[in-house]
């Protein structure tokens, strides 16, 4: 019987501060405006670096969601439905970028 890899025991390699900073800026713009011209390129940068450092997609999504939740703009959102829709779009874009290469 094959067992699935338990990724919770695999420590993620650190993503660069430059990548995380670009992603944070793009996410702030995305939350403020509902769109971001810099988000696609920030997600490409994130996905490329994650693949290069052998970071599993589920670990990458944890990083993304933690960064998302840490944003004051997200905490200030009062419409939980809109919050969920925006986050789902970002997660979907991230997954697509990760598997695009």
N, C-alpha and C positions, 0 to 999 in steps of 0.2 A: 504494500500500500504506500502510495506517495503522500508525503506530508507537505503542506504549504510552508513557505519560508515565513518565519515569524520576524517581521521587520522591526518590531518594537525592541528587539535585542541587538539590532545592528546600529551602532552609533553613526549618525549622519556626519559627513565631513562638512566642515564649516564653509558656508557660502561667503563670498567676499562682501565687505562693507559697501563697496561701490555698487555691486549688483543689488544688494538689499536697499541701498539708498535710492537707486533709480526706481526700483519697484515701489518703494514707499511713496515717492513723489508722484508716480503715475497713479497709484491707488488713491491718493488724496485728491488728485484732479478728477479721477473717475467718480468718486463719491460726491464731490462738490457739484459737478456738472452733469453727471450721468453718462459721460463719455470721456475718453482721454486719447489724444493723438499719440502720447508717449507710452501708453499701456502695451500695445502689441510689441514694440521693440524691447520694453522692459521684460516682458514674458519670454521673448526669444532669448535674451541674455540669461535670464534665470534658468530656462530649460537647458540651454547649451552648457552652462556651468554645472548644473546638476548632473547631466549625462557624463560630462568630462570627469567629474569627481565620484561617479558611480553612486549617486544618491538615488535611492529608490523613489518611484513616483509617490508612494504613500507618505514617505518622509518629506518630500518636497511639498506636498499638500498641507502637511502639518505646519511647516514653516510659513507657507502662504497664509493659512488661516490664522495662525498666531499673529502675524504681522497685521493682517486685516483687523482682527479684534483689538489690537493695541492702538489703532488710530482714533484720536479724539473725535474726528468727524463721524466715524462709524458709531461710537458710543453715544453721540448726540442724536442719532437718527431715532425718530419716534415711530415711524411706520415699519413695523417688523416684517411685513410682507415685502416692502421695497428693499429692505436690508437683505432679506433672503434671496430675492431675485438678483440683486447686484452681485452678491457673493457667488451665487450659482453660475452666473455668466463668467466671472473671473476664473473660477475653478475649471469650468469647461474650456475656456481659452488656454489655461495653463496646461491642462491634460493634452489638448490638441497640439500645443507647441512641443511638449515633451516627446510625444510619439511621432512628430512630423519628420524627424531626421532618420 
